[in-house]
């Protein structure tokens, strides 16, 4: 276990643990405890340490953009772990991650991600304080992301979900984020198609489940909501899609980032994923920077704040695009509009 460097100009490997059966990399901006990096702990059976680190760099860069867009008060980071058998290394993963976080002296804070749970975070919290995962709170990070996604949908619709005309939507991935989003659309009268590799999760009351092996992308849609894997939308799928707007809760939903721009040139409104899926980091900002309000708030108050924050920034982004700004320029405009104070500090409970 040692400190380490990487060649990336934005993010680098701050600490690492490498063994034959478990490797863990903390990838983040070079920062300190005054502005700690923030990103979840992801455990996958990557084919090599190099692949694991590359994914860490990609994800940490996305987190950097997300924190900047919302002025969370955090730098960007991610903890990525490689194991041939992820379920068999959980105990060791928790201990190793705690040691790495402690070695950084508060410069990195982590939470749940793929194959890590709230229970894992509770165990990690017993070993290190450098965890933000709503441990001991009724607020659920995935629910916060789902409500943020609904806020992004409302920005695209230019109205609240219960007031906007209903249409046709497809939700790909019906887990802890996609499931609640699909249910909210159905409750507002939308015709919703659901796709999930676990067919049971796609069986949502009022939805039309589609076989994940079918050509789901041939549906005529008002909204496509990728809530599953990175790289879902390939060149062939992108070319065949008949959709008005893409609102991605998944990280990096396009197999090639250029595909998103090609869809925009066809008149499709495509929101950048860091703008959509920021609900959990907004909640983290409240937990970190407004701890008293966090303790007193109901989950509904936190989710309403997240929903409005995402709706406001996504609306600003779309307005700047309509003015002729490029995607990059519009995102810079949104980030520049963030307060100098962390967004969590603006979470104020009614007297």
Secondary structure, DSSP 8 states (H G I E B T S, - for coil): -EE---S-SS-EEEEEE--SS-EEEEEE-S--GGG-EE--EEEE--SSHHHHHHHHHHHHHHHHHHHHHHT-S-EEEEEEEE-TTGGGGHHHHHHHHHHHHHHTTTSEEB---TT--HHHHHHHHTT-S-B-S-TTSS--HHHHHHHHHHHHHHHHHTS-TTTS---EEEEE--STTHHHHHHHHHHTT-EEEEE-SSHHHH--TT-EEE-TTS-GGGSEEEEEEE-S-TT-B-HHHHHH-EEEEEE--STT-BSSHHHHHHHHHTT-EEE-HHHHS-HHHHHHHHHHH-HHHHHH--HHHHHHHHHHHHHHHHHHHHHHHHTT--HHHHHHHHHHTS-SS-GGGG-----
